[in-house]
């Protein structure tokens, strides 16, 4: 699938940021913009893709998106310093962001019946498989060849997709006259709103949120841009994004489902590698090998989810998916500091299986009943919800993780009480006994105290991870309340394309 290299590339880069930082001699604050810049640009393009698909045609938008993404990937691989890398990553995110919503809208419009049921299953698998494959591919390539290879690997498949898009895709005709009516104030408001929101969510946890002046200013600018964006969406003569799909209650519910799905999918995919790295001390390759089981489970569940979507009420399928995903998160919330591949096998497999039961029915509920022109906007908004859910989720769980870790460290100190003073006495006694044999007794005692502090920190962090996973499980259970209110879509409906 053409969207796979784009999404997998993003996760591969995230897994290899330390190597990129060393290779470009960048600072910790600078290297974070390699990912932040990409995500900001991608978030802006996703809803804008619907307008471009109508004005340029699906064929040329997809070809341009794939071609420019491939070119920017090559430029990222040739980056000579951190500034050039950030610039090329922004270009990569912006050009690649159009592919996923365009593929969803086109695939959903071209098929009907059982064939249509496979579209959200296949495309959903590709979109969620990338976060799982990314760390594995990135870790392996970085270890074997070097960090630049994670960008160069996109060149061949990207070039082939570009050529095939120009040769094969014939869905609609371009409407270049739309470019003359574009509302640039609406476009600017959307770019500032979505880009600013991504910036606040990415940088907020590192800067103590609105205690930082820059984050506070960015938050206010984002809020003002959001108000202007909504105002222009309804009153502009040439809006770049139409919010009309939100008139359908089922679409609204599906978008909320997708927001929750994005929150759980990206947050859990982020948290497990962080746990394995910070608590277990795994390297990128070991982390990738451990989390790979989730992707296998996703592949196995794709056909099951597709078949259920043609035979079972979509509300029942999404209820089963959300429930199983919550169960997987709950199982993960019982981690100890010794958990590795075998202990994580069952929770990860269940989570991978459940995610397809969440995505397939939510796609069907969101995109059914729209004609092609409005279908594009619906696809862009729907996919935007998942990315926003992921951005919000990662920011929030980072904050929860830090806060809960500090709380557990304090509780360990309170719980130790007399035991803590007794342990110091025991260390002093041990040091005195060692002093009879070696002059380095004081240093040995300090080492022992340092090791005890590491143990306390590790156990407190593990408990913090468990707290976060429990809250996430509750969030998925809370989303179940919406399921009965969704109107199930007709299984064989097919919106007619606007032109051939």
KEKOL-411855 format. One record per residue (C-alpha): residue number from 0; residue in one letter; x, y, z. Coordinates in steps of 0.2 Angstrom, whole numbers, plus 2048, in hexadecimal, padded with zeros to 3 digits. Example, Ala and Ser with C-alpha at 12.3 -4.5 7.8 and 13.67 -1.06 7.14 Angstrom:
// KEKOL-411855
- num; residu; x; y; z
- 0; A; 83E; 7EA; 827
- 1; S; 844; 7FB; 824
***
This chain:
// KEKOL-411855
- num; residu; x; y; z
- 0; X; 800; 800; 800
- 1; X; 807; 811; 7FC
- 2; X; 803; 819; 80D
- 3; X; 80E; 80B; 815
- 4; X; 81F; 813; 811
- 5; X; 819; 824; 817
- 6; X; 813; 81E; 828
- 7; X; 820; 811; 82B
- 8; X; 82D; 81E; 827
- 9; X; 827; 82A; 835
- 10; X; 828; 81C; 842
- 11; X; 839; 816; 83C
- 12; X; 840; 827; 83E
- 13; X; 838; 829; 84F
- 14; X; 841; 819; 854
- 15; X; 852; 81F; 84E
- 16; X; 852; 831; 854
- 17; X; 861; 82E; 85F
- 18; X; 86B; 828; 850
- 19; X; 865; 837; 845
- 20; X; 86A; 843; 853
- 21; X; 87B; 83C; 855
- 22; X; 87E; 83B; 842
- 23; X; 879; 84E; 840
- 24; X; 881; 854; 850
- 25; X; 870; 85B; 856
- 26; X; 86B; 860; 867
- 27; X; 85C; 858; 871
- 28; X; 851; 866; 86D
- 29; X; 855; 867; 85B
- 30; X; 853; 855; 857
- 31; X; 841; 855; 85E
- 32; X; 83C; 860; 84F
- 33; X; 841; 852; 843
- 34; X; 831; 84A; 849
- 35; X; 826; 859; 84E
- 36; X; 829; 862; 83D
- 37; X; 823; 852; 834
- 38; X; 814; 850; 83E
- 39; X; 80F; 862; 83D
- 40; X; 810; 862; 82A
- 41; X; 807; 852; 828
- 42; X; 7F8; 857; 834
- 43; X; 7F6; 866; 829
- 44; X; 7F5; 85D; 818
- 45; X; 7E9; 84F; 81E
- 46; X; 7D9; 85A; 81D
- 47; X; 7E0; 864; 80F
- 48; X; 7E2; 855; 804
- 49; X; 7CF; 854; 800
- 50; X; 7CF; 866; 7F8
- 51; X; 7DF; 861; 7EE
- 52; X; 7D8; 851; 7E8
- 53; X; 7C9; 85A; 7E0
- 54; X; 7D4; 868; 7D8
- 55; X; 7E2; 85E; 7D2
- 56; X; 7D9; 84D; 7D1
- 57; X; 7DD; 83D; 7DB
- 58; X; 7E9; 837; 7CE
- 59; X; 7F5; 846; 7CE
- 60; X; 7F3; 84A; 7E1
- 61; X; 7F8; 838; 7E5
- 62; X; 806; 838; 7D9
- 63; X; 80D; 849; 7DF
- 64; X; 80B; 844; 7F1
- 65; X; 815; 833; 7EE
- 66; X; 822; 83B; 7E3
- 67; X; 826; 84A; 7EE
- 68; X; 826; 83E; 7FE
- 69; X; 833; 834; 7F5
- 70; X; 83D; 843; 7F0
- 71; X; 83C; 84A; 802
- 72; X; 841; 839; 809
- 73; X; 851; 839; 7FE
- 74; X; 855; 84B; 804
- 75; X; 853; 845; 816
- 76; X; 85F; 837; 813
- 77; X; 86C; 844; 80C
- 78; X; 869; 851; 81A
- 79; X; 879; 85A; 81F
- 80; X; 874; 862; 82F
- 81; X; 865; 863; 83B
- 82; X; 85D; 872; 832
- 83; X; 85C; 869; 821
- 84; X; 855; 85A; 829
- 85; X; 847; 863; 831
- 86; X; 843; 86C; 821
- 87; X; 843; 85C; 817
- 88; X; 838; 853; 824
- 89; X; 82B; 861; 824
- 90; X; 82A; 85F; 811
- 91; X; 829; 84C; 813
- 92; X; 81B; 84D; 81F
- 93; X; 811; 85A; 815
- 94; X; 813; 851; 805
- 95; X; 80F; 840; 80C
- 96; X; 800; 845; 816
- 97; X; 7F5; 845; 807
- 98; X; 7F6; 832; 803
- 99; X; 7ED; 82A; 812
- 100; X; 7DC; 834; 811
- 101; X; 7DD; 833; 7FD
- 102; X; 7DF; 820; 7FE
- 103; X; 7D1; 81E; 80A
- 104; X; 7C4; 829; 800
- 105; X; 7C9; 821; 7EF
- 106; X; 7C9; 80F; 7F5
- 107; X; 7B8; 811; 7FE
- 108; X; 7B0; 819; 7EF
- 109; X; 7B6; 80D; 7E2
- 110; X; 7AF; 7FD; 7EA
- 111; X; 79F; 7F6; 7F2
- 112; X; 799; 7E7; 7FC
- 113; X; 7A6; 7DA; 802
- 114; X; 7B4; 7E3; 7F8
- 115; X; 7B0; 7F3; 801
- 116; X; 7B1; 7EB; 811
- 117; X; 7C3; 7E6; 80E
- 118; X; 7C8; 7F8; 80A
- 119; X; 7C8; 7FF; 81C
- 120; X; 7CF; 7EE; 822
- 121; X; 7DE; 7EF; 816
- 122; X; 7E1; 801; 817
- 123; X; 7DE; 801; 82A
- 124; X; 7EB; 7F3; 82C
- 125; X; 7F8; 7FD; 822
- 126; X; 7F5; 80D; 82C
- 127; X; 7F6; 805; 83D
- 128; X; 804; 7F8; 838
- 129; X; 810; 806; 834
- 130; X; 812; 80B; 847
- 131; X; 816; 7F9; 84B
- 132; X; 822; 7F6; 83C
- 133; X; 82A; 807; 83D
- 134; X; 835; 804; 84D
- 135; X; 83A; 7F2; 847
- 136; X; 83F; 7F8; 835
- 137; X; 847; 808; 83C
- 138; X; 851; 7FE; 849
- 139; X; 857; 7F1; 83D
- 140; X; 85C; 7FD; 82F
- 141; X; 865; 809; 83B
- 142; X; 86F; 7FA; 843
- 143; X; 873; 7F2; 832
- 144; X; 876; 801; 826
- 145; X; 874; 811; 82F
- 146; X; 867; 81E; 833
- 147; X; 867; 826; 821
- 148; X; 860; 815; 81A
- 149; X; 84F; 818; 823
- 150; X; 84C; 826; 816
- 151; X; 854; 81E; 807
- 152; X; 849; 80E; 809
- 153; X; 83A; 819; 803
- 154; X; 842; 81D; 7F2
- 155; X; 83E; 80E; 7E8
- 156; X; 82C; 80A; 7EE
- 157; X; 828; 81D; 7ED
- 158; X; 82E; 81E; 7DB
- 159; X; 824; 80F; 7D6
- 160; X; 814; 815; 7DF
- 161; X; 816; 826; 7D6
- 162; X; 818; 81E; 7C5
- 163; X; 809; 812; 7C8
- 164; X; 7FE; 821; 7CE
- 165; X; 801; 82A; 7BE
- 166; X; 7FE; 81B; 7B3
- 167; X; 7F0; 812; 7BC
- 168; X; 7E5; 81E; 7C7
- 169; X; 7D6; 825; 7BD
- 170; X; 7C9; 829; 7C9
- 171; X; 7C4; 83B; 7C6
- 172; X; 7C8; 84B; 7BC
- 173; X; 7D1; 85A; 7C3
- 174; X; 7C8; 86A; 7C6
- 175; X; 7D6; 877; 7C6
- 176; X; 7C9; 886; 7C7
- 177; X; 7C8; 881; 7D9
- 178; X; 7D9; 888; 7DC
- 179; X; 7D4; 899; 7D7
- 180; X; 7C6; 89A; 7E5
- 181; X; 7D1; 893; 7F3
- 182; X; 7CF; 89D; 804
- 183; X; 7E1; 89F; 809
- 184; X; 7DC; 8A6; 81A
- 185; X; 7D3; 896; 81D
- 186; X; 7E2; 88C; 818
- 187; X; 7EE; 897; 823
- 188; X; 7E2; 895; 832
- 189; X; 7E2; 882; 830
- 190; X; 7F4; 881; 82E
- 191; X; 7F7; 88C; 83E
- 192; X; 7EA; 882; 848
- 193; X; 7F0; 871; 844
- 194; X; 802; 875; 843
- 195; X; 801; 87E; 854
- 196; X; 7F7; 871; 85C
- 197; X; 804; 864; 857
- 198; X; 812; 86F; 85D
- 199; X; 809; 871; 86E
- 200; X; 806; 85F; 870
- 201; X; 818; 859; 86B
- 202; X; 821; 866; 875
- 203; X; 815; 869; 883
- 204; X; 81A; 85A; 88E
- 205; X; 82D; 85E; 88C
- 206; X; 82A; 871; 891
- 207; X; 81E; 86E; 8A0
- 208; X; 80F; 874; 894
- 209; X; 809; 885; 897
- 210; X; 815; 88A; 8A4
- 211; X; 821; 88D; 895
- 212; X; 81E; 89E; 88D
- 213; X; 820; 897; 87B
- 214; X; 814; 889; 87D
- 215; X; 807; 895; 885
- 216; X; 809; 8A1; 876
- 217; X; 807; 893; 86A
- 218; X; 7F8; 88C; 873
- 219; X; 7EF; 89D; 871
- 220; X; 7F4; 89F; 85F
- 221; X; 7ED; 88E; 85C
- 222; X; 7DD; 892; 864
- 223; X; 7DA; 8A2; 85A
- 224; X; 7DF; 898; 84A
- 225; X; 7D2; 88B; 84E
- 226; X; 7C4; 898; 850
- 227; X; 7C9; 8A0; 840
- 228; X; 7CA; 88F; 837
- 229; X; 7B8; 88A; 83D
- 230; X; 7B1; 89B; 838
- 231; X; 7B8; 89A; 827
- 232; X; 7B3; 888; 825
- 233; X; 7A0; 88E; 825
- 234; X; 7A1; 89F; 81E
- 235; X; 7AF; 89E; 811
- 236; X; 7AB; 89D; 7FE
- 237; X; 7BA; 892; 7FB
- 238; X; 7BD; 888; 80B
- 239; X; 7CC; 87C; 80A
- 240; X; 7C3; 870; 816
- 241; X; 7B0; 86D; 817
- 242; X; 7A9; 868; 828
- 243; X; 799; 862; 821
- 244; X; 79C; 850; 824
- 245; X; 79A; 854; 837
- 246; X; 787; 856; 834
- 247; X; 785; 843; 834
- 248; X; 785; 83D; 846
- 249; X; 78C; 82C; 842
- 250; X; 79B; 835; 83A
- 251; X; 79E; 83F; 84A
- 252; X; 79E; 82F; 854
- 253; X; 7AA; 826; 848
- 254; X; 7B6; 835; 849
- 255; X; 7B5; 834; 85C
- 256; X; 7B8; 821; 85B
- 257; X; 7C7; 825; 850
- 258; X; 7CE; 832; 85C
- 259; X; 7CD; 825; 86A
- 260; X; 7D5; 818; 85F
- 261; X; 7E3; 824; 85A
- 262; X; 7E6; 828; 86C
- 263; X; 7E7; 815; 871
- 264; X; 7F0; 810; 861
- 265; X; 7FE; 81C; 861
- 266; X; 800; 81E; 874
- 267; X; 801; 80B; 877
- 268; X; 80D; 80A; 868
- 269; X; 818; 818; 870
- 270; X; 817; 812; 882
- 271; X; 81D; 800; 880
- 272; X; 82D; 805; 877
- 273; X; 830; 812; 884
- 274; X; 82E; 805; 892
- 275; X; 839; 7F9; 88A
- 276; X; 847; 806; 887
- 277; X; 846; 80F; 898
- 278; X; 841; 801; 8A4
- 279; X; 849; 7F2; 89B
- 280; X; 857; 7FA; 892
- 281; X; 853; 7F3; 881
- 282; X; 85B; 7FA; 871
- 283; X; 851; 7FF; 862
- 284; X; 853; 7EE; 859
- 285; X; 84D; 7E5; 869
- 286; X; 83E; 7F0; 86B
- 287; X; 839; 7EE; 859
- 288; X; 83A; 7DB; 85B
- 289; X; 830; 7DB; 86A
- 290; X; 821; 7E6; 864
- 291; X; 821; 7DD; 853
- 292; X; 814; 7D1; 859
- 293; X; 807; 7DF; 859
- 294; X; 808; 7E1; 846
- 295; X; 807; 7CE; 843
- 296; X; 7F6; 7CE; 84D
- 297; X; 7F0; 7DD; 843
- 298; X; 7F3; 7D3; 833
- 299; X; 7EA; 7C4; 839
- 300; X; 7DB; 7CE; 83F
- 301; X; 7D9; 7D7; 82E
- 302; X; 7CE; 7CA; 825
- 303; X; 7C4; 7C6; 835
- 304; X; 7C0; 7D9; 837
- 305; X; 7BB; 7DA; 825
- 306; X; 7B0; 7CB; 825
- 307; X; 7A7; 7D1; 835
- 308; X; 7A4; 7E2; 82D
- 309; X; 799; 7DA; 820
- 310; X; 78F; 7CE; 82B
- 311; X; 78E; 7D7; 83C
- 312; X; 787; 7E7; 842
- 313; X; 796; 7F4; 842
- 314; X; 791; 7F9; 854
- 315; X; 794; 7E8; 85A
- 316; X; 7A5; 7E6; 851
- 317; X; 7AB; 7F7; 858
- 318; X; 7A5; 7F3; 869
- 319; X; 7AF; 7E2; 869
- 320; X; 7BE; 7EB; 862
- 321; X; 7BE; 7F9; 86F
- 322; X; 7BB; 7EC; 87D
- 323; X; 7C9; 7E1; 878
- 324; X; 7D5; 7F0; 876
- 325; X; 7D0; 7F5; 887
- 326; X; 7D4; 7E4; 88E
- 327; X; 7E5; 7E4; 885
- 328; X; 7E9; 7F4; 88D
- 329; X; 7E3; 7EE; 89E
- 330; X; 7EE; 7DE; 89C
- 331; X; 7FD; 7EA; 898
- 332; X; 7FA; 7F4; 8A8
- 333; X; 800; 7E5; 8B3
- 334; X; 812; 7E7; 8AD
- 335; X; 821; 7E4; 8B8
- 336; X; 833; 7EB; 8B5
- 337; X; 838; 7D9; 8AE
- 338; X; 82B; 7D8; 8A0
- 339; X; 832; 7D4; 88F
- 340; X; 82C; 7CC; 87F
- 341; X; 823; 7BD; 887
- 342; X; 81A; 7C7; 894
- 343; X; 814; 7D4; 887
- 344; X; 810; 7C7; 87A
- 345; X; 7FD; 7C4; 87F
- 346; X; 7F9; 7D6; 882
- 347; X; 801; 7DC; 872
- 348; X; 7F9; 7CF; 868
- 349; X; 7E8; 7D3; 86F
- 350; X; 7EB; 7E5; 86C
- 351; X; 7F0; 7E2; 85A
- 352; X; 7E1; 7D7; 857
- 353; X; 7D5; 7E3; 85E
- 354; X; 7DA; 7F3; 855
- 355; X; 7D4; 7EC; 844
- 356; X; 7C3; 7E9; 84C
- 357; X; 7C3; 7FB; 852
- 358; X; 7C9; 803; 841
- 359; X; 7BF; 7F9; 834
- 360; X; 7AD; 7FD; 83B
- 361; X; 7B2; 80F; 83F
- 362; X; 7B7; 812; 82D
- 363; X; 7A7; 80A; 826
- 364; X; 79D; 815; 832
- 365; X; 7A7; 825; 82E
- 366; X; 7A7; 824; 81B
- 367; X; 797; 81B; 816
- 368; X; 78A; 826; 80E
- 369; X; 795; 834; 807
- 370; X; 796; 838; 7F5
- 371; X; 7A8; 83A; 7ED
- 372; X; 7AA; 84C; 7F0
- 373; X; 7A5; 84C; 802
- 374; X; 7AD; 83B; 805
- 375; X; 7BE; 843; 802
- 376; X; 7BB; 850; 810
- 377; X; 7B4; 842; 81B
- 378; X; 7C3; 837; 819
- 379; X; 7CF; 846; 81C
- 380; X; 7C6; 84B; 82C
- 381; X; 7C4; 839; 832
- 382; X; 7D7; 835; 82F
- 383; X; 7DB; 845; 838
- 384; X; 7D2; 83F; 847
- 385; X; 7DD; 830; 849
- 386; X; 7ED; 83B; 847
- 387; X; 7E7; 847; 854
- 388; X; 7E2; 839; 860
- 389; X; 7F4; 833; 85E
- 390; X; 7FC; 844; 861
- 391; X; 7F1; 848; 870
- 392; X; 7F3; 836; 877
- 393; X; 806; 837; 876
- 394; X; 807; 848; 87E
- 395; X; 7FB; 843; 88C
- 396; X; 803; 832; 890
- 397; X; 814; 83B; 891
- 398; X; 80D; 847; 89E
- 399; X; 804; 839; 8A7
- 400; X; 813; 82E; 8A7
- 401; X; 81E; 83C; 8AF
- 402; X; 812; 841; 8BC
- 403; X; 80E; 82F; 8C1
- 404; X; 820; 82A; 8C2
- 405; X; 824; 839; 8CE
- 406; X; 814; 834; 8D9
- 407; X; 81A; 822; 8DA
- 408; X; 82C; 827; 8DF
- 409; X; 825; 832; 8ED
- 410; X; 81A; 824; 8F2
- 411; X; 828; 818; 8F3
- 412; X; 831; 825; 8FE
- 413; X; 822; 826; 90A
- 414; X; 820; 813; 90A
- 415; X; 832; 810; 90E
- 416; X; 831; 81B; 91D
- 417; X; 83A; 813; 92B
- 418; X; 840; 805; 91F
- 419; X; 849; 813; 915
- 420; X; 852; 818; 924
- 421; X; 856; 806; 929
- 422; X; 85D; 803; 917
- 423; X; 869; 812; 919
- 424; X; 86E; 80B; 92A
- 425; X; 871; 7FA; 922
- 426; X; 87B; 802; 914
- 427; X; 886; 80B; 921
- 428; X; 889; 7FB; 92A
- 429; X; 88D; 7F2; 91A
- 430; X; 899; 800; 915
- 431; X; 8A1; 7FF; 926
- 432; X; 8A4; 7EC; 924
- 433; X; 8AB; 7EF; 913
- 434; X; 8B6; 7FC; 91A
- 435; X; 8BF; 7EF; 924
- 436; X; 8C5; 7E7; 913
- 437; X; 8C6; 7F5; 907
- 438; X; 8C8; 808; 907
- 439; X; 8BA; 80B; 8FB
- 440; X; 8AC; 808; 907
- 441; X; 8A4; 819; 905
- 442; X; 8A4; 818; 8F2
- 443; X; 89C; 806; 8F3
- 444; X; 88F; 80D; 8FE
- 445; X; 88B; 81B; 8F2
- 446; X; 88A; 80E; 8E4
- 447; X; 87E; 804; 8EE
- 448; X; 873; 813; 8F2
- 449; X; 873; 818; 8DF
- 450; X; 86E; 806; 8DA
- 451; X; 85F; 807; 8E6
- 452; X; 85A; 818; 8DF
- 453; X; 85A; 810; 8CE
- 454; X; 84F; 802; 8D3
- 455; X; 843; 80E; 8DB
- 456; X; 842; 818; 8CC
- 457; X; 840; 809; 8C0
- 458; X; 832; 802; 8CB
- 459; X; 829; 813; 8CC
- 460; X; 82A; 815; 8B9
- 461; X; 823; 804; 8B7
- 462; X; 814; 808; 8C2
- 463; X; 812; 818; 8B8
- 464; X; 811; 80F; 8A8
- 465; X; 803; 803; 8B0
- 466; X; 7F9; 812; 8B6
- 467; X; 7F9; 81A; 8A4
- 468; X; 7F4; 80A; 89C
- 469; X; 7E5; 808; 8A8
- 470; X; 7DF; 819; 8A4
- 471; X; 7E0; 816; 892
- 472; X; 7D6; 806; 894
- 473; X; 7C9; 810; 89D
- 474; X; 7C8; 81C; 88F
- 475; X; 7C4; 80E; 882
- 476; X; 7B7; 808; 88E
- 477; X; 7AF; 819; 88F
- 478; X; 7AF; 81A; 87C
- 479; X; 7A3; 80B; 87C
- 480; X; 795; 817; 882
- 481; X; 794; 81E; 870
- 482; X; 792; 80D; 867
- 483; X; 77F; 80B; 869
- 484; X; 77B; 81C; 862
- 485; X; 784; 819; 852
- 486; X; 77A; 816; 842
- 487; X; 781; 806; 83A
- 488; X; 785; 80A; 827
- 489; X; 77D; 800; 819
- 490; X; 789; 7F2; 815
- 491; X; 788; 7F3; 802
- 492; X; 786; 806; 7FF
- 493; X; 792; 80E; 7F3
- 494; X; 793; 821; 7F0
- 495; X; 795; 825; 7DD
- 496; X; 7A5; 82D; 7D7
- 497; X; 7A3; 83F; 7D1
- 498; X; 7AC; 83C; 7C1
- 499; X; 7B5; 82F; 7B6
***
